Structure formats: structure tokens, C-alpha cells
Amino acid sequence: MRKTIYSIGFLVLESVLSIGLFTACGDQFQEEYPWMIGRQQDQDNTNEEGAGATDITILEKELRGAIPYMISYTKGGSWQPHAYQYQRSNSIDNYAGYWTTTKGSFAFGGALPTLYTYPNDYLGGPMDNTIFTQSYNAIHYAETLGKPEWRAVALIIQAYQGHEIVDFYGAAPFTDWRNLKRTPPLTYEKGEDIYKQIFDDLDEAIRILKERQPSRDEISKIEDLTIRTLSNGEWRMWVKFANSIKMRMAMNIVKYDAGTAQAKFEQAVNDDIGVLSEADARDIAYYQNQNSCVWYTLGNSWHDIRLGASLENILKRCNHPLLTRWFDTNPYTIKDKYSGITAKSDVYGVRAGINMSGNNTTDREKGYGPFATLRGEFQYMHQPFFKRTESLFLMAEGALRGWNTKGRTAQELYEAGIRLCFQENGITDEEVINQYLEQTEVNDVDYVDPYNGENNIAGRVNVCVKWNDGDSNETKLEKIITQKYIANFPMSAEAWTTFRRTGYPRLFPVKLNNMKDQNVDTELQLRRIPIVETTNNELEIASLVQALGQPNWGGSRVFWDIADETRGEQSPDNEYLLVEPHNF
């Protein structure tokens, strides 16, 4: 087995050149089985675990290298946005409605004629296992070396990546990844079994950190505190991170097992350290001012993405000031491609799933080029792992369900989430915030594509902001999730998961659905990410299908995504009312 490498740069280069696990901007390396840790012929059998198994200094450097990889956020380097683009931008960011991929072809990787096209080069699965290689020794040897707190941190970061991969794909070879199994095939585990393991891991991590309480100097050995990443040197923030993940996962399973969901939720919220809230100074995130955030690079430098039509229309219908604070108005004239009519100056998003062949945004002055990107003020927007606003809105939903939220009401938590959303984005004028909170009617604004009117679609969100105790629980839930969707931008993974779980907010479907043979309903939308099947991954796909209990289709559901008997004409089939609980 090859030695564990703690240098981030060397590990990535090794992955790119020899393993093919890391794929940039759609590069496909089909030679290996998917998500393999390494090739057998490259293994160094003289040292099973590497120096990190016996040297705590090396182990700490390895763990320091693992943390940035939770969602392909890294300290820097020209390849950083490529990782994010492959893992999320050309898929999840679109599914959530936050962004739209606005190129039909790229310098690397195959064409992407429409978002809902299978197979394509951007459905290869979670291709980077760096977090598991870098945290292996912390999981297995930190306690032996007298630093169980580093095992706790490793459990938390693996929990973060593990639960999201289950949410995206439905199953994963989680134990084989953790143990760095190198001989194919890897064994996929059921999503519900992985969730159970992660709940246990988080409980263990919280217990260890409370016992050990590592100092800021100690934490600096595993975190780069020069960019205020994650805990900013405070062990309690690691506990809050773990509890917040636990709370999120609990709400994810509310329709699968309401009893377990409530118990796990209340454990997290009522823990003596608890979850993130407005009392905390910052989100769990990457903060930096030297490398542009991935969305600024992808939109403003590479011109591969533009604001999504769903987010644009929701912000306009809610008359939200962040529309023009986050996004730019068209810097160049937009003319209808058929009529030649010039559009007024405004913030314009692009509808997902339109055919981008010939419509690439490489030229900012043509086609969809002038459509909205992040304003320069947000070039260094922090890149969140978990936002305080998410915690507040999760607690608001919990309170709505009658769960214990330390005496805070759904309305109080809902309004606190909205206020924090304004404040963390630089809007502190109480009059502006209060005016927003008092809105009782949405603006009657439809989505209009000023370049191609064939993509126009009626606006769908009809719940406005002001809390009304007389509303039904369903309406209250829709309000909570709609405002959560806005406040949690740009966390697309959370938004897409919540959309599938609740049906809210009411996102636009893709214009062209080329995945109907994958059992993908246009209105219900994609329920999980299908993994492209190749001649090299037949055994893994068979294991995946067995774990899912369903075909490897985009219309197959992850375990917590329980179908209801009814569905609205313009909404997925999830409702507030709980189905009969499953045996979790």
C-alpha cells in the first residue's frame, strides 16, 4: 500500500496524473474503477499506513490537507474551480436553481447539450477521494498517538462529505473509502446504513472534543487559521459544526422516520454547546481574499455560468434587495434573437436545461453573455460548509413541527434567519429589513428570457414574507423554505436536498428533459444523480443498484425521499404531513 502523502499539491497531482480520480472541467479518466484510492502496481508495501501512522506531526499535516476537500474548496491553485465545476457546478448548482451552466461545450470534457442529458461527462460520481486518504491516519491512529481529538475532527469531515454523497447518489462505499480499500469492486452500502454510522460518528466526535478541548495553538496544527477556515481556532465551533450536521441530517429523514428525526434534532439543538445560530460571529466556511470564490471565477473569468432563472424570479417576486446587491445588471445590450427588440437594463438569469449549443457565453457581449454574474463586491464571497441561516431555518421548521427548540418559536426563528441573511450581506438598515418582513403580497413577475422568449415561464412562488399565525402549516413551511433558499445562497447542495424533501421553493423545471428514459419526471425533477455506466465500473454499478434497491436512474429516490400520493400541478409531491414512519 502506498505511503500517505500530506502535501496537498503532490496528492492532487498524483491523483490527476496517475490515478484519474480528480477530474477537471469534465475530464474523463475511464481507465480505473470509479473512486479507487490507487493502483495496485504503484503500491509501496514496505509501509502499510505511511509515516502518519506513527508520527503525530505528519498525521496533523495530513489532516490539515484533508479539511479543504470537503466540497472541493481548497486553499488556491488554478485547478480549484475545475474541481468544483465537475463536482457541483455542472450539476447540483443547476438542480438547485441558483446557477445555470451556459456553455454547451468546454475546453475539456464532452459536450453538455442540455442539463438533463444522460450519459454525459459530468455525471461521473464523486471522483476525488482526497479527504479519505488524507484523514485515514487520523481515523485509525490518532488515539494511539495520544490525540483522539484529531480522530474526532476526521469523523466530522468524513461525516460531512459522506452524508452529502448519500443525498446526491443514494448509496456509497463509505466503509471501503474510510479503510482505503484498493481492490475492486468496492461495496456500496445503503444510504440509511451510512446515515446511522454518521450519526454515531458525530456523537463520538462531540464527546471526544468536549473531553479534550484542544487549544487554539493545537487546532492551528490541523487548520490554516490565516484564512479563518471552519472553526477559526475554537474547538466549540467543531462541536457546533457536528451538531449542525446532525440537525440537518435529522430533518432530511423526517418523512422516513419522524421519531428518529425528532430525537436526533432535539439532541443537537439542546446540547450544552448546541448548533450554529445568530449568536455566533461567523459561518463554518472558507474565508479568503487572495483567490476568487469559485462562482466568481466560473462566471466572471471563465463565463461558464450565469444566475439561474429560478433564483432570479424568486428574488423579484419577493422584492428582495439582495437581487441587485449580489448580481449585476446587464453590462451590454441584450436583443431578442428573433425580433431584435432591446431589453431594458435589469438583472437577468438563465433558465436551466435549455440547449446551449451555439449559445456559449464566452463573449460577454453576445447571446447569454450579458446575463447576470456575481458583482465585484462578492469576488471573495466566503465559501460555506454550513451557514448560521441554515441552522435558524432548520430550527424554525422544527418548531413548526412541535419539536423542542429551547423555547424559540417558529416565527422568531424564521424572522431571525431573514434578518441574519440581510446583515451578513451588508444590509443593516432596520427600516429596509422591517419593510421586507412586512410584505404580504408577492410581485406578479414572470420569468422572461430577453434573448429567447421561447424560454419564458410563469412565476411560481406565491407565498410572501410576512408571518401569519393563521396560515396553514403547509403555507408556513413553504414560507420557511422559500426564505431559507434565499438566505442559504450559494449552498446549492442543501437547497437541492431540501427541494426534493419538501417540494419548496417552487423551482422552474428544465426546459428540455432528455432523461425521461431514466424515469425523470419534468415536474418532479431529478431525484438523484445517476452515475454513468462504463465497461470499467460494471461491478460497482451492480453493487450500487443492490444498495439502492432501484435502478441507477435519475428518477430513483434516495432513501429519505418518500413519495406521497398527491402532488401539486407545479410542485414535487412532498407535503408537510408525515407518512407512516419507516424502521430506521
C-alpha positions as CSV (number, residue, x, y, z in Angstrom):
1,M,0.0,0.0,0.0
2,R,1.4,3.4,-0.9
3,K,2.5,5.8,1.7
4,T,0.1,8.5,2.7
5,I,1.1,11.9,1.4
6,Y,0.4,15.0,3.4
7,S,1.3,17.6,0.8
8,I,-1.9,18.9,-0.9
9,G,-0.2,19.8,-4.1
10,F,1.6,16.4,-4.5
11,L,-1.5,14.5,-3.6
12,V,-3.6,16.3,-6.2
13,L,-1.0,16.0,-8.9
14,E,-0.7,12.3,-8.1
15,S,-4.4,11.9,-8.5
16,V,-4.6,13.8,-11.8
17,L,-1.7,12.1,-13.5
18,S,-1.6,8.6,-12.2
19,I,-5.0,7.7,-10.7
20,G,-7.5,9.7,-12.7
21,L,-9.7,10.2,-9.6
22,F,-9.6,14.0,-9.9
23,T,-11.4,15.3,-13.0
24,A,-11.2,18.9,-14.0
25,C,-13.8,20.7,-16.1
26,G,-15.3,17.5,-17.2
27,D,-12.1,15.5,-18.0
28,Q,-12.9,11.8,-18.0
29,F,-10.4,9.2,-17.0
30,Q,-12.1,5.9,-17.7
31,E,-9.1,3.6,-17.2
32,E,-9.7,2.9,-13.5
33,Y,-12.6,1.7,-11.5
34,P,-14.5,4.8,-10.1
35,W,-13.4,6.3,-6.8
36,M,-10.4,4.0,-6.4
37,I,-7.8,5.1,-4.0
38,G,-4.8,3.9,-6.0
39,R,-3.4,1.4,-8.5
40,Q,-2.0,-1.8,-7.2
41,Q,1.1,-1.7,-9.3
42,D,2.0,1.7,-7.7
43,Q,1.7,0.4,-4.1
44,D,4.6,0.6,-1.7
45,N,4.3,-2.5,0.5
46,T,7.1,-1.5,2.8
47,N,4.9,0.7,4.9
48,E,1.2,-0.1,5.2
49,E,0.0,3.2,6.5
50,G,2.8,5.7,6.0
51,A,4.6,7.9,8.4
52,G,1.4,9.4,9.7
53,A,0.6,6.2,11.5
54,T,3.5,6.6,13.9
55,D,4.3,10.4,13.7
56,I,1.7,12.8,15.1
57,T,3.3,15.7,13.3
58,I,2.8,14.0,9.9
59,L,-0.7,12.9,10.9
60,E,-1.6,16.5,11.7
61,K,-0.3,17.8,8.4
62,E,-2.3,15.1,6.6
63,L,-5.5,16.2,8.4
64,R,-4.7,19.8,7.6
65,G,-4.6,18.7,3.9
66,A,-7.9,16.9,4.2
67,I,-10.1,19.6,5.5
68,P,-10.2,21.8,2.4
69,Y,-11.5,18.9,0.3
70,M,-15.0,18.5,1.9
71,I,-16.6,20.1,-1.1
72,S,-13.7,20.8,-3.5
73,Y,-12.9,24.0,-1.7
74,T,-9.2,24.4,-1.5
75,K,-6.7,27.0,-0.5
76,G,-6.0,28.0,-4.0
77,G,-4.4,27.0,-7.3
78,S,-5.6,27.2,-10.8
79,W,-7.3,23.8,-10.6
80,Q,-9.6,24.7,-7.7
81,P,-12.6,25.9,-9.7
82,H,-12.3,22.9,-12.0
83,A,-12.9,20.5,-9.1
84,Y,-16.0,22.4,-8.1
85,Q,-17.2,22.6,-11.7
86,Y,-17.0,18.9,-12.1
87,Q,-18.4,18.0,-8.7
88,R,-21.2,20.6,-8.4
89,S,-21.4,23.5,-10.9
90,N,-22.4,21.4,-13.9
91,S,-25.0,19.5,-11.9
92,I,-26.1,20.5,-8.4
93,D,-25.9,24.3,-8.8
94,N,-28.3,23.9,-11.7
95,Y,-30.6,21.4,-9.9
96,A,-30.9,23.9,-7.1
97,G,-31.8,26.8,-9.4
98,Y,-29.0,29.1,-8.1
99,W,-26.9,29.0,-11.3
100,T,-27.2,27.8,-14.9
101,T,-24.4,26.3,-16.9
102,T,-24.3,28.5,-20.0
103,K,-21.9,26.6,-22.3
104,G,-22.7,23.6,-24.4
105,S,-19.0,22.6,-24.7
106,F,-15.8,23.1,-22.7
107,A,-12.1,23.0,-23.4
108,F,-12.0,19.7,-21.5
109,G,-14.7,17.1,-21.4
110,G,-17.5,16.3,-23.8
111,A,-20.5,18.4,-24.8
112,L,-23.3,19.2,-22.5
113,P,-26.2,19.8,-24.9
114,T,-28.7,20.2,-22.1
115,L,-28.6,19.8,-18.3
116,Y,-30.8,16.7,-18.3
117,T,-28.8,14.6,-20.7
118,Y,-27.6,11.0,-19.9
119,P,-24.9,10.0,-20.3
120,N,-22.6,13.0,-20.2
121,D,-19.1,13.6,-18.9
122,Y,-20.3,15.4,-15.8
123,L,-22.1,12.5,-14.2
124,G,-19.1,10.6,-13.2
125,G,-19.7,10.5,-9.5
126,P,-17.7,11.8,-6.6
127,M,-14.3,11.4,-8.2
128,D,-12.0,12.9,-5.6
129,N,-11.2,10.7,-2.5
130,T,-8.5,13.0,-1.1
131,I,-10.4,13.6,2.1
132,F,-10.3,9.9,2.8
133,T,-6.6,9.4,2.0
134,Q,-5.6,12.4,4.0
135,S,-7.7,11.6,7.1
136,Y,-7.1,7.9,7.2
137,N,-4.4,8.0,9.8
138,A,-6.4,10.4,11.9
139,I,-9.3,8.0,11.9
140,H,-7.2,4.9,12.7
141,Y,-4.1,6.1,14.7
142,A,-4.8,9.5,16.4
143,E,-5.9,7.9,19.6
144,T,-2.9,5.6,19.7
145,L,-0.7,8.7,19.2
146,G,-2.4,10.5,22.1
147,K,-4.6,12.9,20.1
148,P,-8.1,11.5,20.0
149,E,-9.4,15.0,19.2
150,W,-7.9,14.6,15.7
151,R,-10.0,11.4,15.2
152,A,-13.0,13.5,16.2
153,V,-12.2,16.1,13.6
154,A,-11.7,13.4,10.9
155,L,-15.0,11.8,11.8
156,I,-16.7,15.2,11.4
157,I,-15.2,16.0,8.0
158,Q,-15.9,12.4,6.7
159,A,-19.5,12.8,8.1
160,Y,-19.9,16.0,6.1
161,Q,-18.8,14.5,2.8
162,G,-20.4,11.1,3.5
163,H,-24.0,12.4,4.2
164,E,-23.9,14.7,1.2
165,I,-22.8,11.9,-1.2
166,V,-25.7,9.8,0.1
167,D,-28.0,12.7,-0.5
168,F,-26.7,13.1,-4.1
169,Y,-26.3,9.5,-5.2
170,G,-28.3,7.4,-2.8
171,A,-25.5,5.0,-1.7
172,A,-21.7,4.9,-1.4
173,P,-18.9,2.5,-0.5
174,F,-18.4,4.6,2.7
175,T,-16.6,1.9,4.8
176,D,-14.3,0.9,1.9
177,W,-13.4,4.5,1.3
178,R,-12.7,5.0,5.0
179,N,-10.5,1.9,5.0
180,L,-8.8,2.8,1.7
181,K,-9.8,-0.4,0.1
182,R,-7.9,-0.6,-3.2
183,T,-9.0,-3.9,-4.7
184,P,-12.2,-3.7,-6.8
185,P,-15.1,-3.9,-6.5
186,L,-15.9,-1.6,-3.7
187,T,-19.0,-2.5,-1.8
188,Y,-21.8,0.0,-1.7
189,E,-23.8,0.5,1.4
190,K,-27.4,1.5,1.8
191,G,-27.9,5.2,2.4
192,E,-29.8,4.6,5.6
193,D,-27.0,2.5,7.0
194,I,-24.4,5.2,6.2
195,Y,-26.7,7.8,7.9
196,K,-26.8,5.5,11.0
197,Q,-23.0,5.2,11.0
198,I,-22.6,9.0,10.6
199,F,-25.0,9.8,13.5
200,D,-22.8,7.5,15.7
201,D,-19.6,9.1,14.4
202,L,-20.9,12.6,15.2
203,D,-21.9,11.6,18.7
204,E,-18.4,10.1,19.3
205,A,-16.7,13.2,17.9
206,I,-18.8,15.6,20.1
207,R,-18.0,13.5,23.2
208,I,-14.2,13.5,22.4
209,L,-14.0,17.2,21.7
210,K,-15.8,18.1,24.9
211,E,-13.4,15.9,26.9
212,R,-10.2,17.1,25.2
213,Q,-11.0,20.8,24.5
214,P,-7.9,21.4,22.2
215,S,-6.4,24.9,22.4
216,R,-6.2,27.4,19.5
217,D,-2.5,26.5,19.1
218,E,-3.3,22.9,18.9
219,I,-6.1,23.5,16.3
220,S,-3.7,25.6,14.2
221,K,-1.8,22.3,13.5
222,I,-4.8,21.0,11.5
223,E,-6.4,24.2,10.3
224,D,-5.0,27.0,8.3
225,L,-6.1,29.8,10.6
226,T,-4.6,32.5,8.3
227,I,-7.8,32.3,6.2
228,R,-10.2,31.8,9.2
229,T,-11.4,28.4,7.9
230,L,-14.0,26.4,9.7
231,S,-13.5,26.9,13.5
232,N,-11.1,29.9,13.5
233,G,-9.3,28.0,16.2
234,E,-12.2,27.4,18.5
235,W,-12.9,23.8,19.4
236,R,-16.5,24.6,20.3
237,M,-17.1,25.5,16.7
238,W,-16.2,22.0,15.7
239,V,-18.8,20.8,18.1
240,K,-21.3,23.2,16.7
241,F,-20.4,22.0,13.2
242,A,-21.0,18.4,14.2
243,N,-24.3,19.2,15.9
244,S,-25.4,21.3,12.9
245,I,-24.7,18.4,10.5
246,K,-26.6,16.1,12.9
247,M,-29.6,18.6,12.9
248,R,-29.6,18.8,9.1
249,M,-29.5,15.0,8.6
250,A,-32.3,14.6,11.2
251,M,-34.6,16.9,9.2
252,N,-33.6,15.1,6.0
253,I,-35.1,11.9,7.4
254,V,-38.3,13.4,8.7
255,K,-40.5,11.7,6.2
256,Y,-38.6,8.4,6.5
257,D,-38.7,8.1,10.3
258,A,-40.2,11.1,12.2
259,G,-39.4,9.7,15.6
260,T,-35.7,9.3,15.0
261,A,-35.7,12.6,13.2
262,Q,-37.1,14.4,16.2
263,A,-34.8,12.7,18.7
264,K,-31.6,13.4,16.7
265,F,-32.8,17.0,16.0
266,E,-33.5,17.7,19.7
267,Q,-30.2,16.1,20.8
268,A,-28.3,18.5,18.5
269,V,-30.3,21.7,19.4
270,N,-30.4,21.1,23.1
271,D,-26.8,20.0,23.5
272,D,-25.0,22.3,26.0
273,I,-22.9,23.7,23.2
274,G,-25.6,23.3,20.5
275,V,-25.8,24.4,16.9
276,L,-24.8,27.4,14.9
277,S,-27.0,30.5,15.5
278,E,-27.0,34.3,15.1
279,A,-25.1,34.4,18.3
280,D,-22.0,33.1,16.5
281,A,-19.8,35.6,14.8
282,R,-19.4,33.6,11.6
283,D,-20.4,30.7,9.4
284,I,-18.5,27.4,9.1
285,A,-16.8,28.4,5.8
286,Y,-13.7,29.2,3.9
287,Y,-12.8,32.8,4.1
288,Q,-10.1,34.3,1.9
289,N,-9.2,37.4,0.0
290,Q,-6.5,36.2,-2.4
291,N,-8.3,33.7,-4.6
292,S,-11.7,34.5,-6.1
293,C,-14.6,32.3,-4.9
294,V,-15.5,29.5,-7.3
295,W,-18.7,31.2,-8.6
296,Y,-16.9,34.4,-9.4
297,T,-14.2,32.5,-11.4
298,L,-16.7,30.3,-13.2
299,G,-19.0,33.3,-14.1
300,N,-16.8,36.3,-14.5
301,S,-13.5,34.8,-15.7
302,W,-14.5,31.6,-17.5
303,H,-18.0,32.6,-18.4
304,D,-19.3,29.1,-17.8
305,I,-22.3,30.0,-15.5
306,R,-24.9,32.7,-15.1
307,L,-27.5,33.4,-12.4
308,G,-30.3,30.8,-12.5
309,A,-33.8,31.8,-13.6
310,S,-35.4,30.3,-10.5
311,L,-33.4,32.4,-8.1
312,E,-33.8,35.5,-10.2
313,N,-37.6,35.1,-10.3
314,I,-37.9,34.2,-6.6
315,L,-35.9,37.3,-5.6
316,K,-38.0,39.5,-7.9
317,R,-41.3,38.1,-6.7
318,C,-40.2,38.7,-3.1
319,N,-38.9,42.1,-3.9
320,H,-35.6,41.2,-2.3
321,P,-32.9,43.9,-2.1
322,L,-30.2,41.2,-2.5
323,L,-31.0,40.7,-6.1
324,T,-29.1,43.8,-7.1
325,R,-26.6,43.5,-4.3
326,W,-25.5,40.1,-5.3
327,F,-25.8,40.3,-9.1
328,D,-25.0,42.7,-11.8
329,T,-27.4,44.3,-14.3
330,N,-26.6,43.5,-17.9
331,P,-23.4,45.4,-18.8
332,Y,-24.1,45.1,-22.6
333,T,-27.3,45.4,-24.6
334,I,-29.4,42.3,-24.9
335,K,-31.5,41.9,-28.0
336,D,-34.1,39.2,-28.7
337,K,-32.6,36.8,-31.2
338,Y,-35.8,36.7,-33.3
339,S,-37.4,40.2,-33.0
340,G,-34.3,42.3,-32.3
341,I,-36.2,44.1,-29.5
342,T,-33.7,45.6,-27.0
343,A,-34.3,44.6,-23.3
344,K,-34.3,47.1,-20.5
345,S,-31.4,47.2,-18.1
346,D,-32.1,44.6,-15.4
347,V,-30.8,41.5,-13.6
348,Y,-31.4,38.6,-15.9
349,G,-31.0,34.9,-15.1
350,V,-30.9,31.9,-17.5
351,R,-33.4,29.1,-17.4
352,A,-31.8,25.7,-16.7
353,G,-31.9,22.9,-19.3
354,I,-32.0,25.0,-22.4
355,N,-30.0,23.9,-25.4
356,M,-26.8,25.9,-25.1
357,S,-25.3,24.7,-28.4
358,G,-24.2,27.8,-30.2
359,N,-25.2,30.0,-27.2
360,N,-22.0,29.8,-25.3
361,T,-21.3,32.8,-23.0
362,T,-17.6,33.1,-23.8
363,D,-18.3,36.5,-25.3
364,R,-19.8,38.7,-22.6
365,E,-21.3,41.0,-25.3
366,K,-23.4,38.3,-27.1
367,G,-26.2,35.8,-26.5
368,Y,-26.4,35.0,-22.8
369,G,-23.1,36.7,-22.1
370,P,-24.6,39.9,-20.7
371,F,-26.8,37.9,-18.3
372,A,-26.1,38.2,-14.5
373,T,-23.0,37.2,-12.7
374,L,-21.7,38.0,-9.2
375,R,-20.9,41.6,-8.6
376,G,-17.3,42.5,-8.0
377,E,-18.0,43.2,-4.3
378,F,-18.6,39.4,-3.9
379,Q,-15.5,38.3,-5.7
380,Y,-14.2,36.9,-2.4
381,M,-17.6,35.7,-1.1
382,H,-16.9,33.2,1.7
383,Q,-17.5,29.6,0.6
384,P,-19.7,28.0,3.2
385,F,-19.8,24.5,4.6
386,F,-22.7,25.3,6.9
387,K,-24.4,28.7,7.4
388,R,-25.9,30.1,10.5
389,T,-29.0,30.9,8.5
390,E,-29.5,27.3,7.7
391,S,-29.5,26.5,11.4
392,L,-32.1,29.1,12.2
393,F,-34.4,28.0,9.4
394,L,-34.0,24.3,10.4
395,M,-34.9,25.2,13.9
396,A,-37.9,27.2,12.6
397,E,-39.1,24.1,10.8
398,G,-38.5,22.1,13.9
399,A,-40.5,24.5,16.0
400,L,-43.3,24.4,13.4
401,R,-43.4,20.6,13.8
402,G,-43.7,21.0,17.6
403,W,-40.1,19.9,18.4
404,N,-38.1,21.3,21.3
405,T,-36.1,24.4,20.1
406,K,-35.3,25.9,23.5
407,G,-38.5,27.9,23.7
408,R,-37.9,29.8,20.5
409,T,-41.0,29.9,18.2
410,A,-41.1,29.2,14.5
411,Q,-41.9,32.9,13.8
412,E,-39.0,34.1,16.0
413,L,-36.5,31.7,14.3
414,Y,-37.9,32.5,10.8
415,E,-37.5,36.2,11.2
416,A,-34.1,35.8,12.8
417,G,-32.9,33.9,9.7
418,I,-34.2,36.6,7.4
419,R,-32.5,39.3,9.5
420,L,-29.2,37.5,9.5
421,C,-29.4,37.0,5.8
422,F,-29.6,40.8,5.3
423,Q,-26.9,41.6,7.9
424,E,-24.3,39.1,6.7
425,N,-24.6,40.6,3.2
426,G,-24.1,44.1,4.4
427,I,-27.7,45.3,4.6
428,T,-28.1,46.6,8.2
429,D,-30.8,49.3,7.7
430,E,-33.6,48.3,10.1
431,E,-36.2,50.1,8.0
432,V,-35.3,48.1,4.9
433,I,-35.3,44.8,6.8
434,N,-38.6,45.5,8.5
435,Q,-40.2,46.6,5.3
436,Y,-39.2,43.3,3.8
437,L,-40.6,41.3,6.7
438,E,-43.9,43.1,6.5
439,Q,-44.6,42.2,2.8
440,T,-47.9,40.4,2.4
441,E,-48.1,40.0,-1.4
442,V,-45.6,38.8,-4.0
443,N,-44.8,40.9,-7.0
444,D,-46.6,39.4,-10.1
445,V,-43.4,38.9,-12.1
446,D,-43.0,36.1,-14.6
447,Y,-39.6,34.9,-15.9
448,V,-38.8,36.5,-19.2
449,D,-35.8,35.5,-21.3
450,P,-34.9,38.7,-23.2
451,Y,-32.7,36.8,-25.6
452,N,-35.1,34.0,-26.5
453,G,-38.7,34.3,-25.5
454,E,-39.3,30.6,-26.1
455,N,-37.9,30.0,-22.6
456,N,-40.4,32.3,-20.8
457,I,-42.3,30.7,-17.9
458,A,-44.9,32.0,-15.4
459,G,-43.6,32.7,-11.9
460,R,-44.4,30.1,-9.3
461,V,-43.7,31.4,-5.8
462,N,-46.9,32.9,-4.4
463,V,-46.2,32.9,-0.6
464,C,-44.9,36.3,0.6
465,V,-42.7,37.1,3.6
466,K,-44.9,38.3,6.5
467,W,-45.5,35.6,9.1
468,N,-49.2,34.9,9.7
469,D,-50.2,32.6,12.5
470,G,-53.5,32.0,10.7
471,D,-51.7,30.3,7.8
472,S,-51.9,26.6,7.4
473,N,-48.8,24.6,8.4
474,E,-48.2,23.9,4.8
475,T,-48.1,27.6,3.9
476,K,-45.9,28.3,6.9
477,L,-43.5,25.5,5.8
478,E,-43.4,27.0,2.3
479,K,-42.5,30.4,3.7
480,I,-39.8,29.0,5.8
481,I,-38.2,27.0,3.0
482,T,-38.5,29.8,0.4
483,Q,-36.7,32.3,2.7
484,K,-34.2,29.6,3.7
485,Y,-33.5,29.1,0.0
486,I,-32.6,32.8,-0.4
487,A,-30.6,33.0,2.8
488,N,-28.6,29.9,2.2
489,F,-27.3,31.0,-1.2
490,P,-24.9,29.8,-2.5
491,M,-25.2,26.4,-0.8
492,S,-26.8,24.5,-3.6
493,A,-26.4,21.0,-2.2
494,E,-28.6,21.9,0.8
495,A,-31.1,23.8,-1.4
496,W,-31.5,20.8,-3.8
497,T,-31.9,18.3,-0.9
498,T,-34.5,20.5,0.8
499,F,-36.3,21.0,-2.5
500,R,-36.6,17.2,-3.0
501,R,-37.6,16.7,0.6
502,T,-40.3,19.4,0.8
503,G,-41.1,20.5,-2.8
504,Y,-40.1,24.1,-1.9
505,P,-39.3,26.6,-3.2
506,R,-41.2,26.1,-6.4
507,L,-38.4,25.9,-8.8
508,F,-38.7,26.0,-12.6
509,P,-38.2,22.7,-14.3
510,V,-35.6,22.3,-17.0
511,K,-36.7,23.4,-20.5
512,L,-35.6,20.2,-22.2
513,N,-35.8,16.9,-20.4
514,N,-33.7,14.3,-22.2
515,M,-33.8,11.9,-19.2
516,K,-37.4,10.5,-19.4
517,D,-35.9,7.1,-20.1
518,Q,-34.3,7.5,-16.7
519,N,-37.8,7.8,-15.2
520,V,-37.2,11.5,-14.6
521,D,-40.5,13.4,-14.5
522,T,-40.1,17.0,-15.7
523,E,-42.1,18.5,-12.8
524,L,-40.8,16.2,-10.1
525,Q,-37.4,16.8,-11.5
526,L,-34.2,14.8,-10.9
527,R,-34.4,12.8,-7.6
528,R,-30.8,11.6,-7.5
529,I,-27.7,11.9,-9.7
530,P,-27.3,8.8,-11.9
531,I,-23.7,7.6,-12.4
532,V,-22.6,7.0,-16.0
533,E,-22.0,3.3,-16.5
534,T,-18.8,2.2,-18.3
535,T,-17.1,-1.1,-19.1
536,N,-14.8,-0.5,-16.1
537,N,-17.4,0.1,-13.4
538,E,-19.9,-2.8,-14.0
539,L,-19.2,-4.4,-10.6
540,E,-19.5,-1.1,-8.8
541,I,-22.8,-0.2,-10.5
542,A,-24.2,-3.7,-9.7
543,S,-23.3,-3.0,-6.0
544,L,-24.8,0.4,-6.2
545,V,-28.1,-0.9,-7.6
546,Q,-28.3,-3.5,-5.0
547,A,-27.8,-0.9,-2.2
548,L,-30.3,1.4,-3.8
549,G,-32.9,-1.3,-4.4
550,Q,-33.7,0.6,-7.5
551,P,-32.1,1.1,-11.0
552,N,-29.3,3.6,-11.4
553,W,-31.7,6.2,-12.7
554,G,-32.2,9.9,-12.1
555,G,-35.8,9.2,-11.2
556,S,-34.9,6.7,-8.5
557,R,-35.2,8.1,-5.0
558,V,-32.7,8.3,-2.1
559,F,-33.9,6.5,1.0
560,W,-35.3,9.6,2.8
561,D,-37.2,10.8,-0.3
562,I,-40.6,9.3,0.4
563,A,-43.2,9.6,-2.4
564,D,-46.7,10.9,-1.3
565,E,-49.9,10.1,-3.0
566,T,-50.6,13.6,-4.1
567,R,-48.7,16.3,-5.9
568,G,-49.4,19.8,-6.9
569,E,-49.6,20.8,-10.6
570,Q,-46.4,22.9,-10.2
571,S,-44.7,21.2,-7.3
572,P,-43.0,17.9,-6.4
573,D,-45.1,15.5,-4.4
574,N,-43.8,16.3,-0.9
575,E,-46.1,17.7,1.7
576,Y,-45.9,18.8,5.3
577,L,-47.9,15.9,6.6
578,L,-45.8,12.9,7.5
579,V,-46.1,9.5,6.1
580,E,-46.0,6.4,8.3
581,P,-42.5,6.1,9.8
582,H,-40.1,3.5,8.5
583,N,-37.9,1.4,10.7
584,F,-34.7,3.4,10.8
